[in-house]
Amino acid sequence: MQDAQTAERIRRAYEALRPEMDERMCRQWAAVEARRLGYGGMARVSRATGLSRTTIAAGLAELDLPPWQRM
């Protein structure tokens, strides 16, 4: 049940924020959500948003860069 609630929370947040985000911000937001969830987070965020795991992985890699290199 908690997994379904988490997926629904992520889906609602994504749908609310998506019109305001560009591609970079979208993948970085998804990466933050995946990192927060820990193990299996990328797959869970991918299922909830429809974003590919490759896209979320790219966001994770970007977040590991210093802020001035993220553009």
N, C-alpha and C positions, 0 to 999 in steps of 0.2 A: 504494500500500500504506500509506504513512504517513497518508493521509487516512482510510482505513478504521480504522486504529489510533487515530487521534485521535477519530473519531466514537465508537468503542467505549469509549474512556476517558471521554469526556464522558457517554455514555449510562449507564455503570456508576456514575459519580459522582452523576449526577442521580438515578438509582434508589435509591442508598444514602442520599442526603441528603433527598430529597423528603418522606418522612414527618415529618421534623423541621422543615421550613421552612413558614412561612406564605407567602401569595401575594407579598408585598413582597420577602421574602428570596429567594424562588425567582427572581423576575425580576431581582433585583440580582445573584444568583449567576450566572445565565445571562449577564447583561451583562458581568460580570467575565471570564467564559470567552470571550465574543465579542471583547472588547477585547484580551485576551491573544493571540488568534489573528490579529488584524489584519484586513486586507482579506479579505472573504468570511466573516468570523467569525460574523456574525449568521445567515447562511444555514446555515452548518455546525452551529451550536448548535441552531438551529431544527429541522433535520433529525434531529439526534441525540436531542433531547428531546421533540419534538412541540409545543414552545412556539411561538407565532406570532412572526414578526419584529416585529410591532407591540408585543408584550409585552416583547421583549428591548430594543427601542428605548426603551420607557418606562423600563426599568431603567437603560439608559445615561444617559438624561436625569436620572434621580434621582441617579445617582452623580456627576453634574457639579454637583449642588447642594451647598452647605455641609452638613455632617453634621446640624446642628440643623434643617434644612429638609427632610430626607429622609422624615420621617414623613408 
